[in-house]
């Protein structure tokens, strides 16, 4: 009966192994398949077999002991009976079972055979078993992705400050080797070496030994740590591979989020991996990016989205916008959106020239299934949050300008376009969203100035750099509010000079922009909001450039006199009068 129990335990190990996920089964190869562990398991297995043979021997003979040893130190001989044999069997079996269960069920395991792991990774990739491959990468995040940095040998370090380094190493540099013996540089080094005192030589020797000792200790820690250099390098190649890069963000988007959050990755191409990850998420409809953008429309106060921790991707990027800045998170989204718009322009049928996203028969959430709308919303969430976090540059809001230009190039009046509608087609909807978003950035600036809780002034009473408008200089770029003004007017210029765009929509966009300027003008003269309204007028003047016959000026004058001026006059009656300035800028003499 005892033997039956023993072999039942061993059969249990096999049964558990068979029902494990594939990635946990693979743990056995790279965790247990090395000489020490294999030797231990072999010894334990032989112990079970030998004890089993001994047990059979005792059962079929009249002997009660398998082995007896008399010593001078004990009164009775040391004997191995059937009871001891069964205990030995049980102990060996439990040890074997413990080893395997530890590998099967542990949250993480130590890699003891890197070559087996590397072979498993390559095999999974070649077979196209991407789901299992991603699970193995997640299971071994350390060290496959978060790999410890290998210490630098002392010979590759600069031993001392530059003045000491000159006396010891300058003569060994390539530049010095190229010089002949009569070179002043060589003479200087040789002379400096001659003047080096014994005390300095002792100090340098001590410093060398200290650094060597530090290096050896660091190497010891590195060897004791869980490391897999070759597998880690191959993992980086895998994550940058276009084929796998198009799969794993959908299979397990959490892996990309972990990489985004891991700011301590040393030597890992974290930015490039993030770019490919975000590109795939935007290209794949119903991906995590689409879901989180749709779920993140709740406002936290005025004109600020609540970046909910439940939306793990957006929270990873925007809870600290310096992380998005470091990773250039705007680039993959903006570049991919532009590429999609270019591709759309080459098609015989451009779906965005219809009212697919503006039809009343569609659900409001339908727009969140569109990649261009999701890209616009991504920038909206990112830039608003960056402004609230006092990021002092534009976070590449200029992608709005590029996207508007491409939309205008693709814009066509078709049978599915309604020129009298608020949004004649989907391109109109996109352009409205971008103009509206930039107007909201100026509203955030207003709120910060008005509300003391934001404390946007420094000790000198001047506005902080992230919100200030120090001059009306014409060079582009700078803070988010300043860039919003520049981009909004640049988009406006492109919209007005695109012949295909209906006149009614041009009026609509012009009214939105001028109303925003009028609202800023309501503030006290020389206040920051007032300065931004002045900046808008000066930028408008610069874009017209005093040429009454320019295309932009002609279109602007047309829409201004066709109802926009009337609306701005009505707005100015209650405050924010800018009609005189606009008349002077726009209306031809």
PAPADO-52680 format. One record per residue: residue in one letter; x, y negated, z of N, C-alpha, C in turn. Coordinates in steps of 0.001 Angstrom, whole numbers, plus 500000, padded with zeros to 6 digits. Example, Ala and Ser with C-alpha at 12.3 -4.5 7.8 and 13.67 -1.06 7.14 Angstrom:
REM residues 2
A513190505690507800512300504500507800513200503300507800
S512850502250507080513670501060507140512900499970507870
***
This chain:
REM residues 589
X500814501207500000500000500000500000500852498738500000
X501975498811500721502839497634500783503367497289499401
X503768498340498645504295498089497308503226497484496405
X501982497932496581500891497385495778500725495891496039
X500829495481497294500709494070497646501856493256497038
X503069493844497098504240493150496557504064492888495067
X503675493916494336503552493755492888502313492938492509
X501338492878493412500198491982493195500653490526493245
X501550490228494197502096488868494278502862488506493008
X503663489447492519504421489185491294503487489015490096
X502417489807490066501442489671488981500715488331489066
X500553487834490305499910486530490492500723485420489833
X502053485514489941502919484515489301502674484497487797
X502607485682487198502379485785485756501006485228485397
X499993485534486217498634485069485937498554483546486014
X499199482967487030499198481504487162499903480866485969
X501017481440485567501779480912484436500924480861483169
X500134481896482962499352481992481723498252480941481647
X497753480471482789496667479486482762497177478056482914
X498470477888483083499030476546483221498977475793481896
X498902474446481937499072473673480698500436473969480085
X500521473812478794501745474163478070502968473411478602
X502783472117478943503945471343479381504481471847480717
X503607472426481559504086472979482828504731474352482622
X504268475078481641504942476338481316506377476080480866
X506563474998480105507903474680479604508868474312480726
X508333473933481877509207473615483012510128474783483360
X509614475990483201510385477174483583511706477220482834
X511680476863481542512888477002480720513978476027481139
X513610474756481358514663473773481643514885473531483135
X514088474192483970514285474053485416514964475282486020
X514593476468485569515105477704486167516167478390485315
X516277477988484055517175478701483155518588478132483237
X519217478338484387520647478021484527521280479094485415
X522587479141485455523285480256486095522951480416487578
X523004479365488395522716479564489828521306480077490090
X520304479417489470518919479821489720518643481193489119
X519139481404487886518939482714487260519617483811488068
X520806483525488612521497484505489447520720484817490706
X520164483768491325519367483970492533518140484824492240
X517418484490491172516215485251490838516551486690490461
X517678486866489769518105488231489424518407489037490679
X519117488406491615519449489091492869518191489446493651
X517243488518493693515995488784494404515206489895493712
X515192489871492379514489490919491645515108492286491875
X516443492344491863517125493612492135516852494079493559
X516775493111494479516470493463495870515106494131495968
X514125493570495249512785494165495260512819495576494673
X513526495745493567513588497064492918514330498086493770
X515471497673494349516249498598495183515461498995496424
X514813498006497045514027498321498242512833499213497891
X512274498992496710511173499847496266511663501280496068
X512849501426495476513425502766495294513713503412496640
X514219502629497588514478503159498920513213503595499610
X512150502815499428510867503167500033510345504485499464
X510474504671498153510043505933497528510878507103498055
X512160506843498207513050507893498720512608508344500100
X512310507409500996511896507767502356510559508498502355
X509664508085501452508351508718501418508426510174500954
X509441510522500199509540511866499628510609512728500305
X511102512292501419512070513082502199511635513086503646
X512317513884504420512012513950505847512760512893506645
X513575512087505965514352511060506669513457509925507130
X513835509342508276513118508167508789513905506887508573
X515182507038508263516015505851508017516709506005506674
X516873504888506007517578504883504727519074504769504928
X519436504080505999520860503811506193521095503549507674
X522227504038508195522527503879509622523997503535509762
X524280502621510684525659502184510899525906502081512398
X526932502837512862527319502766514263528474501774514409
X528368500936515441529444499967515707529802500018517178
X530977499494517487531443499454518876530760498359519668
X530046497507518977529446496349519647528001496590520045
X527422497667519568526023497955519911525927499365520467
X525009499541521420524841500856522039524171501837521087
X523230501332520269522534502203519317522941501786517905
X522865502696516963523253502374515584522267501406514922
X522783500649513961521938499754513155521312500594512052
X519976500594511995519271501442511043518345500613510156
X518198501048508925517231500444508008516126501465507801
X514991501159508388513839502058508289512901501561507199
X511816502263507023510829501867506009510225500498506334
X510114500169507631509572498867508017510490497738507559
X511802497914507809512748496890507365512734496753505843
X512617497875505162512586497831503696511395497019503207
X510240497233503840509047496497503422509187495005503710
X509806494666504853510046493250505160511010492624504142
X512036493376503754512987492868502754512270492642501423
X511445493604501042510663493454499810509788492205499862
X509086492057500981508164490930501127508907489597501098
X510049489525501808510819488279501847511333487911500456
X511866488897499735512377488630498386511254488195497449
X510109488861497561508980488529496685508434487137496985
X508305486826498278507801485498498653508766484412498190
X510069484681498276511053483709497799510905483485496299
X510772484579495550510564484459494099509295483668493808
X508233484018494532506958483337494315507061481854494663
X507777481539495741507948480147496137508697479342495095
X509736479949494509510507479260493462509610478927492279
X508851479915491813508011479692490637506854478740490936
X506213478904492095505107478005492433505597476569492589
X506813476417493119507383475075493220507533474427491858
X507954475205490873508092474690489506506721474442488883
X505776475362489118504459475245488503503668474052489032
X503720473843490338502767472942490987503355471618491454
X504666471476491463505271470228491935504884469064491034
X504799467890491625504498466686490851505598466396489849
X506831466640490226507965466465489320509001467532489634
X509830467828488651510863468848488828512206468278488393
X513254468933488836514601468518488463515056469300487233
X515639468586486290516122469224485066517477469854485348
X517554471179485177518805471897485444519420472495484179
X518706472419483077519256472890481808518807471915480722
X519631470898480499519232469852479559519098470376478138
X519932471317477761519869471830476396518537472519476121
X518002473210477113516691473836476945515601472768476815
X515728471696477586514759470603477489514840469944476118
X516052469655475675516234469029474364515681469926473261
X515924471210473381515402472161472398513876472179472409
X513292472103473603511828472098473709511243470841473069
X511871469687473302511391468435472712511434468500471186
X512546468972470659512679469064469203511677470052468607
X511490471164469288510568472179468791509136471651468766
X508736470956469823507385470400469879507176469360468784
X508179468537468560508062467511467510507976468155466128
X508835469118465877508850469768464562507564470538464291
X506960471070465334505704471811465174504489470884465116
X504700469601465399503581468666465404502696468790466625
X503222469371467703502451469511468945502638468239469778
X502066467141469270502331465837469866501710465680471251
X500554466283471466499912466162472776500793466773473862
X501298467975473604502193468616474576503490467837474714
X504006467325473610505245466547473643505087465321474532
X503978464621474384503742463432475208503606463823476675
X502956464949476950502826465409478333504184465733478945
X505085466324478145506437466603478643507163465293478947
X507001464295478086507646462996478322507100462346479592
X505791462396479779505205461825480997505657462598482226
X505712463931482095506085464787483217507527464539483646
X508363464157482691509782463915482981510147462466482670
X509256461547483066509506460114482802510892459716483302
X511219460207484495512599460144484979513154461553484851
X514163461784484044515106460826483464514953460582481967
X513912461101481308513842460967479857513695459516479421
X512933458734480161512747457323479817513473456436480821
X513187456641482082513882455882483127515146456644483508
X516146456535482667517382457293482869518370456462483667
X519017457051484673519998456278485452521146455813484565
X521630454630484849522727454076484052524038454745484436
X524763455175483428526041455827483679527081454785484064
X527830455012485143528836454029485571529891453799484490
X530388452588484443531433452233483479532794452558484066
X533625453271483331534969453580483851535750452306484130
X536622452330485116537383451125485474538182450555484320
X538658451384483423539486450891482323538720449956481405
X537375449982481488536569449138480629536092447888481352
X536567447674482548536113446537483329537177445450483359
X536724444267483617537656443168483879537948443192485372
X539229443368485688539576443626487084539413442399487970
X539768441284487458539733440103488317539176438940487533
X539193437776488131538764436570487443539700436279486281
X539339435336485449540047435123484199541516434761484403
X541832434075485498543237433695485676544112434905485956
X543603435883486703544367437093486972544332438010485755
X543161438044485064543035438890483889544053438497482821
X544337437200482722545312436742481731546662437407481952
X547107437493483212548439438023483492548530439519483288
X547400440208483264547430441671483199546960442239481869
X545964441594481253545322442250480118545379441473478822
X545714440214478874545686439426477658546655439961476626
X547816440447477096548825440963476179548336442219475461
X547268442886476035546782444135475464545637443926474477
X545161442696474359544037442448473468544472442508472024
X543497442675471142543807442775469724544448441498469210
X543980440354469751544542439099469285546032439031469601
X546418439471470800547820439422471186548643440415470390
X548057441570470061548800442569469300549137442071467910
X548277441200467385548508440692466046549598439617466006
X549992439113467177551002438063467231552389438675467261
X553366437957466746554744438447466819555354438073468161
X556552438538468399557190438354469701557492436899470003
X557564436078468974557891434664469203556667433817469475
X555504434435469513554278433672469720554280432993471080
X553867431724471138553765431026472434552828431743473387
X551792432379472855550849433087473711551533434242474417
X552312435037473658553028436157474243554062435662475238
X554745434599474890555753434056475797555102433609477101
X553925433002476981553236432522478181552868433690479092
X552347434759478494551940435908479298553141436552479959
X554234436735479193555428437356479757555985436510480893
X555997435208480694556513434326481740555634434396482978
X554328434455482764553403434523483893553587435828484651
X553836436915483917554061438200484568555332438182485409
X556356437512484907557615437460485637557456436713486954
X556613435689486943556454434868488127555498435477489143
X554864436578488756553898437192489675554626437718490911
X554156437352492042554809437730493292554468439161493680
X555276439713494572555015441064495077553665441124495776
X553318440033496435552037439979497140550872440098496158
X551006439425495025549947439503494026549854440900493428
X551014441542493232550996442894492680550325443872493633
X550596443711494930549942444558495929548436444319495911
X548061443052495832546640442717495799545962443316494568
X546637443223493417546068443776492188545959445295492258
X546979445927492826546954447391492962545812447823493869
X545649447096494965544554447402495893543202447231495199
X543085446155494412541832445912493704541541447032492707
X542592447497492024542433448593491081541954449859491786
X542592450192492908542214451395493647540790451281494184
X540435450081494631539084449885495163538035450109494075
X538305449577492893537361449743491791537305451196491324
X538444451861491339538450453276490975537625454096491959
X537793453804493255537023454524494271535526454256494106
X535190452993493826533788452643493596533221453399492402
X534047453498491364533616454214490154533374455695490442
X534296456327491163534149457755491447532917458024492314
X532652457130493271531453457287494091530193457112493244
X530244456125492341529092455903491462528869457102490547
X529961457685490048529840458870489201529279460054489980
X529660460161491249529130461240492085527624461082492255
X527192459840492533525756459589492662525039459866491344
X525684459509490244525086459740488921524912461233488654
X525934462023489014525850463462488789524794464110489673
X524644463576490888523654464135491798522237463715491423
X522133462585490708520813462114490288520286462991489158
X519002462889488929518381463646487841518696462937486532
X519600463483485752520027462827484515519981463808483353
X519786463250482165519759464056480934520065463108479781
X521327462819479583521739461788478628521248462072477219
X521528463261476702521161463581475321519647463581475132
X518941464146476082517479464200475980516875462809476081
X517460461963476922516973460593477051517161459826475751
X518325459997475133518585459340473849517615459832472778
X517343461122472774516411461679471791514985461187472053
X514634461022473318513307460510473667513104459108473124
X514129458286473244514043456927472717513821456955471206
X514513457860470530514322458022469085512896458471468772
X512375459376469588511010459862469377509988458737469504
X510126457922470534509140456873470780509172455795469708
X510306455678469014510416454716467917510102455353466564
X509866456644466565509560457351465325508163456960464836
X508023456557463573506710456107463082505617457162463225
X505973458422463015504961459482463064504437459679464479
X505347459834465433504902459989466819504346458675467349
X504946457556466910504471456248467372503032455972466998
X502555456616465944501161456452465540500233457403466279
X500799458295467098499991459310467779499905459091469289
X501074458879469929501051458927471392500252457794472038
X500162456569471435499325455553472081497855455948472153
X497438456844471274496054457314471298495932458539472194
X496924459435472107496907460655472921496974460313474403
X497897459444474760498094459081476169498586457641476249
X497680456664476207498100455259476254498786454882477557
X498611455699478588499252455400479867500761455406479796
X501335456191478872502792456226478737503321454861478324
X502675454237477358503093452901476932502939451874478032
X501879451991478820501669451055479930502778451201480962
X503164452434481251504261452662482201505548452008481715
X505814452096480422507024451490479864506942449969479942
X505779449404479673505601447955479774505870447476481194
X505396448220482169505532447812483572506928448048484130
X507682448937483524508981449335484077510054448326483676
X510185447269484456511127446195484128512565446589484429
X512768447727485073514120448134485456514738449124484475
X514111449328483333514692450227482340515992449626481814
X517096450340481982518409449861481555518792450521480236
X519094449703479243519564450232477972518484450845477107
X517255450865477572516146451442476810515526450345475943
X515206450682474689514661449683473771513181449443474089
X512960448867475245511602448696475758510777447768474867
X511395446705474372510665445774473523510218446448472225
X511114447185471582510772447837470314509689448894470506
X509789449647471590508769450665471876507417449998472120
X507418448889472860506177448162473125505570447628471837
X506403447121470945505895446595469673505192447687468870
X505815448836468772505194449924468013503920450400468704
X503946450420470011502787450842470805501595449916470552
X501810448598470643500723447643470452500250447624469002
X501180447793468072500797447849466661499837449010466408
X500162450160466954499298451334466781497936451108467424
X497925450521468606496652450286469296495750449353468493
X496336448357467818495510447450467020495028448125465737
X495829448993465179495451449658463929494400450750464143
X494387451322465331493457452424465602492198451896466298
X491102451884465580489852451416466167489433452332467316
X488770451738468275488328452448469480489498452875470360
X490656452282470149491795452557471025491593451845472355
X492536452047473256492464451416474573492423449899474458
X493140449330473500493159447875473332491764447351473028
X491044447991472139489685447570471798488776447665473020
X488890448754473744488042448952474917488293447872475966
X489568447586476206489887446637477277489556445199476884
X489762444833475630489370443493475181487868443314475362
X487111444331474977485656444269475115485234444181476576
X485965444869477450485611444904478872486170443722479656
X486922442850478996487612441787479725487068440401479381
X485801440323479053485209439044478690484601438308479878
X484695438883481061484174438219482253485074437048482620
X484448435910482912485213434714483246485459434622484747
X486637434151485089487009433914486482487128432412486662
X486000431763487003486003430309487077485720429719485706
X486366428601485409486113427861484178487173428185483138
X486724428740482019487597428974480856488801429861481178
X488647430757482128489723431703482431489133433102482522
X489733434032481806489276435415481869489782436077483144
X488958436941483695489390437728484842490130438960484318
X491446438965484506492254440097484046492150441181485108
X491179442048484921490849443067485918491907444168485947
X492365444564487137493334445676487217492829446967486587
X491494447120486496490958448316485847491312448351484361
X491502447181483775491978447107482391493501447166482428
X494028448357482506495444448565482839496395447927481841
X496069447998480568496972447447479552497044445930479651
X495889445276479659495882443814479734496463443336481055
X496183444067482117496735443688483417498249443846483424
X498748444899482789500199445106482721500878443970481971
X500233443473480920500833442426480098500648441034480678
X499460440755481237499105439373481535498971439045483014
X499035440039483892499031439694485317500275438876485644
X501327439087484888502532438259484942502926437991483492
X502575436817482981502764436541481553504229436467481151
X505121436335482123506542436376481772506905437754481217
X506145438780481607506385440125481073506006440167479593
X504858439580479255504459439509477843505439438660477049
X505949437612477687506937436750477030508235437514476778
X508679438266477772509916439040477650509809440087476548
X508647440703476418508450441778475446507991441269474085
X507806439944473948507280439395472690505976440090472317
X505076440208473280503848440981473055502978440384471956
X503144439096471693502363438428470657502767438891469255
X504032439285469085504544439572467744503861440776467079
X503773441940467733503127443073467046501659442823466744
X500958442130467641499541441845467395499396440836466264
X500155439740466339500059438708465307500512439194463947
X501646439882463897502162440365462610501238441404461989
X500682442275462821499777443302462296498492442678461773
X497965441684462490496754441000462022497013440302460689
X498160439654460559498507438995459292498640440010458157
X499259441135458456499408442175457434498046442700456990
X497134442862457942495792443329457599495071442318456714
X495250441028457016494605439994456206495192439965454794
X496505440148454688497121440196453351496581441389452560
X496504442536453220495977443728452547494527443522452124
X493774442833452977492369442591452665492242441728451410
X493163440783451261493116439894450102493418440579448788
X494030441743448832494361442472447598493250443426447170
X492236443589448008491175444547447700490122443922446786
X489528444767445980488484444286445073487282443786445858
X486965444466446944485865444023447810486430443648449168
X486233442405449552486704441917450846485513441870451801
X485512442772452753484369442887453666484157441640454508
X485216440840454704485086439659455549484410438492454834
X484177438606453533483409437581452827481913437844452927
X481540438864453684480140439138454002479884438718455447
X478647438886455881478276438527457255478145439782458109
X479113440632457984479101441906458706479140441691460216
X479926440720460666480107440478462099479191439386462631
X478423438752461746477581437638462177476097437931462015
X475782439120461514474388439480461298473666439623462632
X472454439090462705471678439160463950471241440587464247
X471261441443463227470855442833463448471946443641464128
X473131443071464230474241443770464867474281443458466359
X474772444400467123474983444166468548476099443153468741
X476028442379469812477085441407470094478429442090470287
X478397443320470770479646444050471001480259444579469709
X479531444466468605480035445014467348481334444335466925
X481480443059467240482689442325466825483936442905467473
X483779443565468614484944444120469309485428445421468673
X484793445818467582485294446951466804486145446492465632
X486307445180465506487062444648464372488468444243464808
X489512444677464081490888444394464503491251442914464489
X490716442150463526491055440723463469490439439991464657
X489199440314464965488564439683466121489283440071467408
X489692441329467511490420441785468699491758441061468808
X492446440860467682493720440135467701493520438694468154
X492480438039467653492182436662468067491885436616469559
X491126437582470046490786437633471475492010437929472328
X492909438765471822494152439072472534494943437788472780
X495110436980471742495830435714471900495080434777472841
X493769434784472760492978433904473620493195434238475090
X493104435518475430493322435939476820494747435626477250
X495711435948476401497124435770476746497470434302476971
X497067433429476052497487432028476137496770431316477274
X495497431608477497494799430996478640495477431391479951
X495774432677480082496398433141481316497791432545481465
X498519432415480362499853431811480409499780430364480863
X498773429636480415498615428241480839498317428167482327
X497443429030482817497149429042484251498372429469485067
X499237430284484481500453430709485180501623429753484945
X501347428629484287502317427538484111503498427919483218
X503243428757482243504260429030481230504441427756480410
X505685427313480244505915425984479670506223426002478176
X505809427050477474505916427025476016504689427677475412
X504562427637474095503288427880473416502871429336473291
X503707430297473682503364431726473597502920432124472178
X503494431478471200503209431764469795501723431695469468
X501089430670470006499728430354469576499697430021468082
X500870429749467520500961429392466100500526430523465172
X500351431717465705499788432784464873498376432429464415
X497661431629465191496341431168464760496452430399463444
X497487429593463333497698428808462119497946429722460917
X498804430720461105499116431649460010497885432445459599
X497119432892460587495923433674460272494885432823459550
X494750431565459960493805430671459285494198430472457829
X495484430298457581495946430111456203495593431328455341
X495819432523455870495512433738455110494007433900454898
X493222433536455906491769433618455761491277432669454673
X491857431480454642491450430515453618491835431005452222
X492973431679452114493390432221450815492454433334450354
X491914434081451304491017435201450964489564434772450791
X489233433570451236487841433120451326487205433053449937
X486054433688449804485296433659448553483811433546448874
X483109432774448048481657432714448157481066433839447315
X480466434798447973479877435941447280478373435966447516
X477734436986446983476292437136447195475967437374448659
X476944437848449409476721438133450827477076436946451719
X477511435843451110477854434640451867476643433724451935
X476404433156453105475311432195453279475925430829453581
X476063429949452571476772428677452772476098427736453764
X474809427922454024474093427038454942474066427566456371
X474629428741456572474629429344457904475709428715458781
X475541428880460089476572428402461020477914429038460689
X477893430323460412479089431053459974478756431693458628
X479132431065457539478759431582456216479206433019455969
X480326433394456523480795434778456420481681435081457626
X482281436258457632483074436661458797484351435841458943
X484938435428457832486111434559457931485753433266458664
X484564432755458385484106431539459075483987431789460573
X483479432955460919483364433303462346484741433326462999
X485704433943462344487055434016462900487644432619463097
X487500431767462085488082430424462177487401429603463264
X486096429766463384485391429091464480485922429548465834
X486114430855466003486595431384467282487954430784467634
X488850430688466662490180430145466945490113428666467302
X489329427890466556489184426463466867488567426286468248
X487552427072468550486891426995469855487848427364470982
X488641428404470775489601428823471802490615427724472094
X491096427063471059492077425990471275491435424789471960
X490170424532471658489470423476472386489350423796473862
X489147425069474189489059425480475590490396425320476316
X491493425466475607492805425247476239492936423804476709
X492388422878475947492405421474476370491453421254477542
X490384422019477601489482421933478759490167422457480023
X490992423485479868491760423974481015492707422891481505
X493349422193480562494226421084480948493436420040481736
X492245419705481265491400418745481980491110419223483402
X490734420474483510490374421019484822491548420934485780
X492729421253485304493912421222486161494227419803486628
X494003418843485758494268417448486126493239416961487141
X491988417361486954490913416885487821490922417538489195
X491306418799489249491169419585490472492484419590491249
X492440419075492471493658418963493282494260420314493639
X493458421370493616493981422678494022495089423169493094
X495148422644491887496174423093490942497482422330491110
X497439421136491673498652420375492000499654420411490842
X499314419716489770500126419768488549501133418619488463
X501350417924489560502356416856489570503527417263490450
X504710416737490116505902417039490899506111415988491980
X507248416048492655507521415133493763507590413684493312
X507952413456492071508053412090491548506717411557491058
X505676412363491161504368411932490697504130412168489221
X505096412762488536504938413067487115504315414453486942
X503697414645485802503077415943485546504136417009485309
X503814418235485739504730419353485535504946419578484040
X506093420168483728506501420315482329505512421130481512
X504856422118482129503995423014481362502741422332480840
X502417421158481381501176420490480997501404419068480508
X502576418527480762502852417121480473502901416860478971
X502627415609478615502777415126477241503617413861477329
X504928414048477222505848412943477471505909411955476323
X505647412419475104505730411514473955504818412036472860
X504631411207471844503809411595470703504689411954469507
X505884412463469816506826412778468743506214413790467777
X506677413770466555506042414544465501506599415963465370
X507693416269466071508201417638465962507248418613466647
X507091419770466030506108420738466484506647421596467620
X505713422259468303506098423150469387506021422459470726
X506283423228471774506255422671473117505256423394473984
X504560422637474802503639423225475765502394423769475070
X501621424523475827500409425117475258499384424055474867
X499060423062475724498077422055475295498540421267474070
X499797420881474043500322420126472892500252420968471622
X500656422229471728500606423109470558499170423341470107
X498242423402471057496836423599470699496337422456469825
X496724421229470161496332420074469345496916420192467941
X498200420487467866498877420565466569498281421665465694
X498060422822466282497566423961465502496111423743465097
X495325423179466000493917422944465699493770422010464496
X494559420939464464494481420004463343495080420602462070
X496112421419462219496684422081461049495677423056460433
X494981423810461287493934424718460798492805423927460136
X492469422801460743491423421939460197491800421463458794
X493049421073458622493515420621457311493382421730456267
X493755422931456647493678424047455702492233424381455365
X491358424319456346489939424610456109489338423581455154
X489623422310455411489035421258454584489565421270453153
X490771421706452950491355421688451602491152423008450854
X490354423903451399490023425159450712488688424983450006
X488727424975448681487541424650447893486406425644448109
X486724426897448368485698427934448492484868427800449766
X485396427143450765484678427039452046483537426042451903
X482324426416452306481163425533452149481317424214452907
X480740423182452337480806421837452917480196421816454312
X479126422559454501478440422556455796479350423085456905
X480105424119456605481012424671457617482162423707457903
X482629423002456894483678422004457110483184420907458053
X481951420491457866481364419499458773481302420040460202
X480885421272460321480730421916461633482056421946462393
X483123422359461729484432422438462374484959421046462693
X484760420103461785485230418729462020484528418119463220
X483246418361463337482490417831464475482991418424465791
X483301419707465806483818420349467021485120419682467458
X486022419450466517487334418883466852487199417438467308
X486424416638466584486294415225466951485513415060468259
X484559415939468507483847415900469789484802416184470942
X485706417135470744486712417446471761487600416237472024
X487985415529470972488802414321471121488024413234471857
X486748413103471529485905412104472188485761412403473677
X485622413659474034485501414044475448486779413713476216
X487919413905475591489183413551476247489315412041476406
X488678411302475500488780409834475524487958409230476651
X487092410022477260486263409508478347487083409187479591
X488263409742479706489080409547480903489741408172480888
X490207407795482047490864406497482203492062406389481266
X492246405203480721493352404982479793494686405297480465
X495562405952479719496890406388480160496852407595481100
X495654408110481390495596409385482108496035410482481140
X496330411666481670496835412726480802495802413157479761
X494529413379480114493559413732479064493446412639477998
X493472411386478431493410410279477464494621410320476533
X495781410621477077496994410707476253496866411813475206
X496211412904475589496029413972474608495067413551473503
X494061412760473831493181412247472775493953411310471857
X494821410506472440495666409616471641496606410436470748
X497112411526471299497996412394470521497242413013469345
X495991413402469562495188413955468473495014412937467355
X494742411695467724494551410657466712495840410375465953
X496946410358466667498231410102466009498622411265465096
X498329412491465514498612413638464652497736413588463398
X496490413184463575495593413052462435496118412004461462
X496576410897462010497155409834461185498374410348460416
X499224411109461105500431411638460460500077412618459347
X499011413376459518498623414359458507497989413685457289
X497261412611457535496715411854456405497839411118455683
X498813410656456446500017410014455929499710408792455081
X498603408116455408498317406854454749498048406948453264
X497710408153452773497452408311451338495959408552451123
X495212407505450800493763407652450652493367408678449601
X494244408928448652493884409844447582494235411289447849
X494834411600449012495227412974449294493991413863449435
X494165415134449120493042416067449157492439416156450549
X493286416244451558492788416334452934492007415083453296
X492538413932452910491867412674453240490508412597452549
X490442412996451296489172412949450568488122413840451227
X488510415057451559487563415974452189487157415491453572
X488130414957454301487845414464455645486874413294455590
X487093412402454649486193411252454508484794411713454115
X484724412733453280483431413237452827482613413808453983
X483219414673454784482459415283455881482210414274457000
X483137413347457185482991412352458253481793411454457983
X481648411047456746480542410146456405479229410889456194
X479295412215456150478096413018455919477582413630457222
X477442412796458244476822413241459481477749413369460668
X479036413614460442479955413769461568480109412448462306
X480242411360461559480403410048462206479196409733463078
X478021410060462588476802409810463362476836410554464699
X477277411801464676477346412591465905478393412031466868
X479504411557466341480554411011467200480123409670467777
X479350408899467011478799407646467538477859407945468698
X476987408935468520476052409306469587476801409785470820
X477860410513470603478671410983471728479370409819472409
X479848408861471628480605407749472186479771406777472989
X478476406773472778477612405862473533477668406163475023
X477820407442475354477885407838476765479323407913477267
X480273407543476444481684407563476848482529408282475828
X483801407932475795484700408574474845484586407984473451
X484588406659473348484420405992472051485717406078471239
X485643406790470124486808406880469229486421406533467797
X485208406030467623484706405778466273485546404738465558
X485923403675466259486717402629465606488045403186465099
X488703403992465931489983404579465515489798405525464329
X488728406338464381488483407271463281488128406535461993
X487324405477462121486985404685460928488240404138460272
X489131403628461086490356403043460553491235404094459877
X491260405294460456492103406350459904491508406987458653
X490186407148458644489558408004457633488946407227456481
X488200406193456806487441405523455754488350404674454879
X488205404868453574489029404116452622488592402662452605
X489554401797452380489247400361452338488613400005451000
***
